[in-house]
Amino acid sequence: MARPLPIQKTTFPKVERKWYLVDAADKPLGRLATRIALLLQGKNEPTWSPHLDNGNFVVVINAEKVKLTGKKVKQKVYYHHSGYPGGLKSQTAEQILESHPERLIELAVKRMLPKTTLGRHQFKRLKVYAGEHHPHEAQKPEKVELL
């Protein structure tokens, strides 16, 4: 008679999420977004694994002062489609900076995260604010100098 196989259990590390505060003033958008994406995914942690969501919270302040190099402010175009025929809309980076400056950082970071359920959960932990003030003082975010 064959012996039953022993039960194997996979153990996962306990996730303790940290809060990081990033100042976006006078930082290049792309370089800033890559560092933020790494923090959201938890790639700076020794327990990082591609199938686990062990990332951190990131609070970004001064999004209106982010820097775009070269002529990107006027030439970079962001597109979205309404879903209807002829519904392609476009905005330059300058127009987005004037109306909703936090969207520039959100779009850059979102496009650097995985396009899966895991990436959508990681993106929810990004908090971007146009000015100096944010409502997350109670979490005691740790100030990080990314560049």
Salt bridges, closest charged atoms under 4 A:
GLU45 OE2 - LYS18 NZ 3.93
ASP53 OD1 - ARG125 NH2 2.75
GLU94 OE2 - LYS74 NZ 3.09
GLU137 OE2 - HIS134 NE2 3.08
GLU145 OE2 - LYS27 NZ 3.30
